[in-house]
């Protein structure tokens, strides 16, 4: 079973594996973000690579078929800006703006100063029971080293295909996982406070080269209901990029 099955050129049916952490009867947004990236790559990425993806999450999604439409905002042979919209029953639910850039050979000058993570074999298994519900979090394998509330390093992978019966790139598969960052290291228990994210922006410097995806994550709550989850992404060979998620932090009634 995959997260989505394609029904036609623009319509995809989610499976029970997309059930959300806040509400198992709604879609976890992570696979939908990967689906949008996959459609952009399929329709527009010939000769180009995904560099920055900025998602705005307009509302919740039931576990029902969705439609994806792609339009080009800035065409080009070396640089292109694309917008993709994921809708349910005619209502836009996720908007994506993605920059696609031409690939060049820069292996000889590649490098950066982000610290590497301990490998997944060096971390204990993370069990989300008691914190998160739904089919999505149970479809992944995760390891985590908790440093303090709101601060952890983790590794996540899944054997579940993003879309059934069609090839999907390693980048799109990874983008179908990264929204899990907001749930890997809560600052406070989820029965005390809700902190869903309203967006997700990722800047990439490399495509994933291993099935494990590493997360170096810090969660910050501000004093007026604003929050931020910031993550440095890794694979087995090193850093891949960064992810930021804006949070609406809502204390629950005691």
N, C-alpha and C positions, 0 to 999 in steps of 0.2 A: 504494500500500500504506500502511496505517495502522499505528500501534503495536498497536492492539487492534481486533478485530471482535466485535461483540455477537452472541452465540448465542441468548440469550433475555433475559428481564427482568433476571436477576441474574448471568448467566454471560458471560464475555468470554474470547476466545481471543487470546493474544499472537502477534505475528508475529516473524520473525527479526530485525526492527529493534530489538527490546528486549534483544538480547544484551548481557551485562554486561561491565564493564571488568575486574573481578577474575577472572571466569570467563565466557567467551562462551556457555557452555551453560546459564547461569543468567540470570534476568532482571535487567537493570539496574533498580534500584528506582524511578528517576525517573518513567518512564511510569506505573507503578502508583500513585504518589502523585497524579499528575494524574487518573488514572481515578477514584480515590476522591473527589476534589474534584468531578469531573464528575457522579458519581452523587448526591452530596449536593446539588449545585445543582439537578439535574434533579428530585429528589424533594422537597426541602425549602426551596429558596431563593426561592420566589415572594414577591416584595416585600422580600426580605432580601438582604444581601450578605455574602460571606465576609470575616471580619476576622482571626481567628486560627485556625491549623490546627496541631495538634500530633500528629505521627505517631510511633508506636513500631514499630520494625522487629523482628519476632520471629524471623525466620530467612530463609534464602535461598529462592528460588522457581525451579523449573524452568520451561522455556518451554512451559507447558501451561496449559489453561484454568483460570481462577480465578472465584470467586464473590464477590459483594459484597452485604452486608446493611447496612441503615441503620436506626437506632433513634433516637428523640427522647428525650433525657435531661431537657431543660427546655424545654417548649413555650412559645411566646409570639408575639405579633403584631409586637413591636419587637425582641425579643432571644430567641434560641433557641440551645440547646446540643444538638448532634447527635453521635452516635457512629456510625462506619462501620467495618466489618470486612471485610478482603480475605482470603479463605481459598483454600487449594489442597487438594483431596482431603480436605476436612473439617478441615484444620488451619489455624487462624488464622495469618497471616503478617504482616499489617500492621494496626494499630489506629489510627484517626483520631478525635480529638475536635476538633470545629470549632464556634466561636462564629459565629453569623450575626446581623448587626445591621441595623436599618432604615437606609435611606439618607435623609439630609437635605441640603439645599443649604447647603454651607459654603464655596463657592468664594471668597467675599469675604474669608474669614479663613484660607484655606489657606496653608501655608508650613512651612518647617523649616530646619534649619541643616546638614543633610548636604551635603557638597560634591558638585558635579556631576562627571560623568565626561567625559573626551574622547570624541568620537563614534566609532563603529565604523570610519569611513573614515580616522580618524587612528591606527589601530592595525594592526600586522601580523597576517596570518593565523596562527592557531594550528593546528599539525599535531600530533595526539595520537599518531602512529605512534612506536613505541619506548617509549611510556609506558602507553597504554591500548589495549585490544582490544575486540572485540565490535561488534555492529551498532548499538547506540545512539550511541556517540560518533562513529561514521561517518555517522550520519544528521543530524548538526547541522553548521552553519557557525559557526565561532568566530573571534574576533579577541582578541588578548591583548597587554597591555603588562606584562611581568614586571619588578617592581621589585626583588625579592630572593626567595630561596627562601621559600615560604610567604606571599608578598605579591604580589598582582597585581590589575589591573583588566582586565575582559574584557567582551565582548559575544557573545551566543549567540542563534541563531535556528534554526528548522527549518521545512521545507516539508511535513513529514510530519504528517498528521492524527492526533490523539490516538485517536479512535474512528472507524472507517470508516462512512460513509454516515449520519451524524447530526450536527446542529449542536453545537458545543462552544464555551463562552465563552472569551474571551481570558484570563480569570483561570485557568481550568482548564488551558488550554494552557500557560500560563506555569508553573503548578505541576507540570506534567509535565516541565519542564526543570530546575527549581532544584536538584535533588539533584546535578547536575553540578558544583556549586560545590566540593564536596570534592575533585574531581579536577583543577580548573583550575590549581592552583599548589602542587604537593606540596613539602613541606619537604625531603624526602629521596627518592632514587630508589625506585621501587616494587619493585625487586629487592633492596633493602636492608631495607625496612620495609613492612608492611601497615598500613593505617589506615582500615578500613571504618567507616562511621557506623552507630550503632544507633538513631538517631532523627533527626528533623528538625522544627523548629518555625519557623513563619513568622508574622509579624505584618504585616498589610497596611494601608496608608493610602490606596491608590488601586488601581484596576484598570489593567492594562497598556493603553497607548494606541498601541503600535507593535509591529512584529513582532520587532525586536531587544530582547533582555532584557540589561540591564547588571548586572555583578557587581563589587563592590568588596570583595575577599576577603582575609581574614587567617587563616592556619592556625597554631595554637599546639600544641606537644607539651609535656606535663608530664613530670616525672622518674619517674613510676611507671606509665606505660602509658596515661594519660588524655590526650585531646586534644580540641581544639575548632576547628571551622571556622565563622567568623562572616562574614557577607556583608551588605552594604547593597545592596538591589535597586534597579534603575533602569529606566526606559524613556527614549525620546527626549525626553520632557518633564520628566524629573526623577526623584527618589527615589520608590519604591513601598512600601518596607518593609524589614524585616530578616529574616534567616534564620540560625539556629544549628543546628549538627550536633555531637552528641557522638561522639567517636572512640574506638575501642579500638586503641591503637598497639602493634604487635607486631613487634619486630625479627625479621628472617628469619635463619636459620642462614647463616653465611658459606660 
